[in-house]
Each structure stands twice: as C-alpha cells, then as structure tokens.
Amino acid sequence: MPNYQQQILSLIEDSQDFTYLHNHFNRFNPFKVLQVDNYEIRHSNVLAWLIDPKQNHDLGAYFIKKLIAKVFVNPANFEDEDKLANYDVLQLSRHAYHDLVVSKEVAKPNRKRIDLLAVSRLHQVAILIENKFWSNESEGQLEEYIEFVRTTYEGYKIIPVFLTLQDEEPTHEDYLMLGYSDVLDILKNMPAANQAYMHPDVHSFISYYIDILEDQLVQNDELNEKGMALYTNHKEAVELLSNVGKGKVGRGKSFANQLLPIYSQYKETIDFIVKVGNSFLREAFIRFARKLEWPEQLYTPHFRVPHFIEQTWDEQFDKDDLRKNWWMNKGLIAWFEQADERLKLKMEVGPLHHENRVRLLQALKVRGVDVKEQAFEEGR
C-alpha cells in the first residue's frame, strides 16, 4: 500500500478528532444544503425579511428597532461625538415603523446597487445598509450611496449603516458601524422574547441562521485546537487532499481522480484544518513570541487574532484584577489581526476596577494616545 494511502486512511478513518470535526461541519442546516451561507446577497435577503415588519415572521418591527438601537449603542460610533450629535437616538429607536418599506439591491443610474434601503414616510426616516459579508468596499461607493439617498429622500433623517463581519471601518465618515455580531446578538435573544408569537417554522429558520452566523463569528476553541492538532499530526495527508481539491497535484490524472472524491466528501473539514493549522499569521506570531522569550502563559497563537499580555503588564495584575470572562483573564489585551494587505496591532482596555482603569487611561492620554471622554465613565 503506498505511503500516502496509509496517511490518508489514518487521517479520515483512524482519527476521532477528524470524525468530530466532520460531524460538526456535516450537520444538517438548510443554508448549507443550498450552499448559500457564504453569499452576501443571501444574507441581505434574510436581513430584508427580518427588517420588514409586514413580512410573515409575525415579529412586526421588533428586529429593525433592535437593529437601530445596536447602531446607536455601538462603542465604535462614539469615537466621533459629532456623528451621533445629529440624531435623536431615543426617538428614532422608539418609532413604530409599521409603514416601513424595505428594498433590496436598489439600482442607481450608474447601475451600482444599494444592498438594503428601509424607508418610513410616516416618520421621515431612511435607513441605508451597506452589507459586507466577506467582501471589500469599492472605491467611492459609500459616498455615491449616501448622496443618492439624501437626494431621493430630501428632508428625511438618514441613518447610513456599514454592516461587516469583522468590524471593519467605513471610508466615509458619516456611516455608522454595525457588526454581524450585533445581528447575532439580536437573533439569539429574539426567540426567548417572542416565542409566544413565533411560528415553529420561523423559530427553526432563525435557529438555522444563528447557526450559520456562529460558524463565522464565534471562535470555538475546541474546534480550533482539534484542527491545529490534526494539521500538525497529519500534515502530509491534509495538504495532499487540499492540493488535490485546488488542482495543484502533479502526479497524473488517475491519481487526482482517486483522491478528488475523498476531498469532495470532506471538503469543509479539510479546508478548516488547513485554515487553522497553516496560518502564516499564527506561525509568524509564534516566532515573534519566542524571539522575545515570552512565557507561554502570556500569549495565545490564535490562527486569526493571536493575542498576548506583555510581561511588564502581567506583573501589574493581582488576583483581584482577574476577569474570568475576559481575554486571558486580564482586563488588558493586545492582538494582531490582518486586514487586506495591512497588519494591525490593537490594544483593548477591558473591565478593570474603575479606579485602576481611569489611572491607566489617564497615563495613556498623557503619552499622546487619543482617549475619548466616554471611556472614563464607570462601566465602560
């Protein structure tokens, strides 16, 4: 038996972790069956259905009111105080919106299309949503869209929303940021709040959609660890199957034809193992941490957002400062993430005791870091 056959057999038939991952990715979900879970326009369709109070979900304006509230409480929108100063946020979030008309793919004269536009003539409100689900912003599109809506609905209160998976910032200063994590939060609370009024089929549909968003947004440490271990222990077999799937194997047509059905059967599992195991960002971070001789308990080489506590920071914490639901149990965290062609270094001051948090923020401000006044408020 050729060696590669033994390696593949060991991976797909003799590994409990592989079986676990495959069962997870192969679970039933109609969005996955229809292969629409990664298409931006399909997510726009679901959002339009949820936003429209007249649709057959029987939830009325529940979703759109929660969505507007999420926009106005999103901390990312507090950074520019003038941005929210133009909105009466309480009034806008409390409108009934029963007359809301929701349109998808609204065509402009230049054939570009606005993803979602929700208009209430009664309340003189127009909500423009540019939806980015694993896609990039096109040059000038945000400016064109908002000007089109301002012209078409002159005198209306315009709420321009930039909706993304990874909390990307819009290039246009007037757009308000919203994450799919906010959408997920609304949906997860929706069944409990509306179960008495919700048809079982609607409940099932929303549950399946929650499942799809969690796959994209919720970092499952158990899945990641199993994926990284499988890549380490079965690297040759995993890369061989992955390369066959990409048409990169040069051993002849019969060889590819033999392995392609195996890859097709386990495609999502193989792709996941490669993604978490063969991460350039993760490998570069590990080398970085080792070069600085950091103790392993001070960093986590996550494949997408490797994060760390710098050693001098860690020395300032005592047991009273631990936050069990925060990254690495500390109220201060830094991480790297890749955005297009850029590598970003981010730092977040979390839920420290208020007096300690204020001292830290004041020290940062003295050193020239831009800290907004709201950050000093208790509970931030």
N, C-alpha and C positions, 0 to 999 in steps of 0.2 A: 504494500500500500504506500503510495507517495506520501512524503512527509507532510505536504500541505493539506492532504485529506485528513490525516490524523489531527492536525492543528484545528481545522475547521470543525471536525467531529467533537473534539474536546471542548470547543467554544460553545457550540449550539446544542449539544446533547448531554454534555457531562458537567455543565456549569449551572448550579442553582441560581446564581446571580443573573445569568443571562436569561434563564427562564422567568425569573421575577420581573426583569425589565421588559421582556417581550409581552408578558401577560399585562403589564401596565399599559404599554403603548398599543396593544391589540384589543383593549377593552372596547366594548360597544359604545359608539357615540355617532348619531346620525350626521353630525357635521363632518366627522372624519370619514364616514362611509361615502358621503357625497364629495369628499375632498375639497371642501370649501373653507376649511378652517384657517387657511393662510392667505385668503384672498381679501384684499382691503374692501372691495365693493360689497362683498357678502356681509362683512361686519357693518358697513354703512346701512345695509338693508335691515339688519337686526336692530340697529340703533334707531333707525327711522320708525320702525314698528313700535318700539318701546316709547319713543318720544311722542308719537301721535296719540292724543287722548281719545280719539274716536276709533281706534283700532280694536280688534276683538280680544285683546288681553284683559279687558274689563278693569283695568287699573286706573283709568282716567288720566289725570295729569300728574300722577304720583312720580313717575320717572323723571319727567322734564323738570319738575320743581326741585327734586333732589339733585339733579344734574346742575342746575343753576346754583344751588347752594354750595355744591362741591367746588364750583369755579370760584365763588367769592370767598371761600374759606381756605383755598389752596395757598399755603405759605409762599410758594414761588411767585404769586401775584402781589404779595405785599412789598416786594423789593422796590417797586416804583410806586410811591404813595399817590402820585398824580393819576396813575392808571385807574385806580378804584375810586378816586375822588369824584369822578363823573357819574357814578352810579348810586342810586338809592337802593342798596342791596336788599334791605328788608322788604321794600315794596315789590321789587322785581321777583323776589323768591316767593311772595305770597299771592301773586295774581292767580286767578282761577285757570287761565289758559284753555278754557273749554273750546274756544274757537280756533285754536292753533292749527295752521295748515303746514304740513311737513312735505318738503320736496327733496328728491334725490337727484344728483347729477344735473344740477341746474346749469343749462347751457348759456354761455356768454357769446357775444357777437364774434369773438375770435376762436370759438369752438372749445375753449377751455371750460371745464365744468366744476362747479362748486359741489363738494361732496354732499352736504346737508344744509338746508335752509328751512328754519321753522319761523313762521310769521303769525303774530297775533294782531289783527287790525283793531280789535277792541281795545287792547292795552297799548297799541303803538310800539310793539317790541319785535325786533328781528334778530334771531339767533343764528349766526353763521358758524358752521363747524367744518373745519378742515381736518380730515381724518387721515392720520399717517400710521398705518399698521404695517411695520417693516418696509416703509418706503420713505424716500427722501423728498424734501421740499424743493420744488422747482423755482428757478430764479424769477423773482418778480411776481409770483402767483398770489402771494398773500396781499400785496398792495392792490393788484387788479381786482381781487375778490371783494375786498372791503370797500373799495371805491365804487364798484358796481352796486353793492347792496346799499351804500349810502345814497347813491343817486336814485336808485329804484324806489327806496323807502325813505325819501327825504322827510325829516322831522321825527322819524322813529328813533327809539333808543336801540342802538346796535350793540349786540354782545358778540364779538368775534372770538371764537374758541379754537385753540390749536391743540388737537387731541392726539397724543402719541403713546406708544408702548413704553418707551424708556425715558419719559420726562424731558424730551428734547426741547430746547428753547426756540421760539419762533424768531425769524429775522425781522419781522415787523413789530414795532414797539407797542402797537395798540392791541395786539392779540393777547388773550388771557390763556394761560396754560392749564391743561387738564390731562390727567393720565388715565390709561385704561385700568390702572389700579383703583382709581376713583370709581370707574364704572363697575368694576368687580365688587367693590365695597357696597355700592348701592344694591346690586343684584343679590348679594349674599344676605342682605338684610330684608330684601323685598318679600320673599316667601313667608317669613315669620310675621311681618307686619300686615300682609294682605291675604293670608292663607284662607280666611273665611270667605273671601270674594273671588278667589282664583280657581279657575277650572283646572282639574288634574292634568289635562294635556298641556296647558300653559305652564303649569308648575314644572312638568317634565322637560319642556322645551327650554325654559330658563335654566334649569339644573344642568342640562347638557351644555348650554352656552357658558355657564360658570366653569364647567369642567375644562372647556377649551381655553378660556382666559387664564385659568390657574396653570395650565400647562406652559403658557407663555410667561407668566408673571411670578408665580410662586416658586421660589428656589427650594426644591426638595432635596435636603442634604443627603438623605438615604439613597435616592436615585443617583445623585452626583457621585457619591462615594463608590457605589457599585460600578458605575460607568467607568470611573477612573481606574479602579482595581482591575476591571476586565481589560481595559486598554493596556495596562502595564503587564498583565499576565498572559494576554493572548494577542499581543500587538501585531504579529505577522499575519495571523488569520483575519483579524479585524481589518487591517489595511488592505489585505488581498481582496476581501469581499467588497470593501469600499471602492477600491480602484476598478474592480470589475463593473460595479454599478456606474462609475463615471466613464467607462470605456477606455481606461488607461492601462489595461493589461496587454502586454505584447507577446503572449505565449501561443497565439493562434486562435482561430475562431472556435474550434471544438472545445478548447479549454474554457474560453469565456462562456460558451453555451452551456457548459456543465455547471458553472458556478453562478451564472446570472439568475436562474430560478431561486437559488438559495438566498442570494442578496435581495431579490424582489420580495420573498416571503418575510424576511426580517429587516427590511429597509429602514424603518423608523428606529428600530433598536440599534442597528449598526451605525446609522448616522449620528444617533445620540452619543454612543460610546466614543466615536471619533471626535465629536464636538467637545466633550468634556475632557477627554484624555489627551488629544493632540492640540492643546490650546497654546499658541505661541505666547499669548499674554501671561498665561499661568507659568509656563516654563521660564520666561524672562523674569518674572517676579520671583520665582524660587532662586534663580541665580543672584538676583539683586539682594534678596534677604540673606542668603548665605555669604555673599561678599561683605555685607555689613555685620555678619556674625550675630544675627538676631536669634535669641532663643525661640524654639518652635512655638511655644505657647503665646508668643506675641504677634503671630501672623497666621493668616489662612489663605493658602494659594488657590482661591476660587478661580474657576476657569473663565468667568466673565468679569467679576469685580473682586480681584484679590485685595484683601484689606489687612490693616495692621494697626498696632498700637506702638508708637515709638518708645523705646526703652525708658527714656527720661520721663515721658508722660506716665508710663505704667508705675514708676516709682512714687508718683504723687498720689496714687489712689490707695485708700484703705478699705476695709471691709464694708464700712458704711456707705461707700460710694458705688458699690457694685449695683448694676441694674440687670436683673436676670433676664429681662426681655429685650435687651439692647445688644448690639453687636459686641461680641467677645466680653459681655458683662461689664462694659465700661461706658461711661457717658460721654466718651470722646472717641472718634474713629476716623481713620483716613483710608481712602481706597483709590485704586487706579481703575479707569474704565476707558475703553476705546470708543471713539465717536468719529465715524468716517475715517479720515486719514490722520486724526489727531489722537494723542494720548492725554487724557485728563487726570489730574490729581485732585481729589476732592477731600474736604475735611468737614465733619459734622459735629457740632456740639449738641449732645443729647440731653437726657433728663438728669443732669446733676442736681444736687441740692441747690436751691435757688441762690443762696449767698455765694457758693462756690462758682456757679455758672456766671453770675454777674462779675465776679472778680476776673474770671477767665476772659469774658467778652471785653471788659474794660482794658485788660492787658493787650488783647489783640488790637483793639481800636487805637491804643497809644502807639502801636507799632505799624500803623498805617493800613490795617485791614478794614475794609468797609463793613461795618456792622449796623444794621438798621435798628432804629429805636424800639420797634416792636419786639426785637429779640431779647430785650431786658425785662419784658413783662413776665410775671410769675406764671408758670405753667407752659411756657413755650418749650 
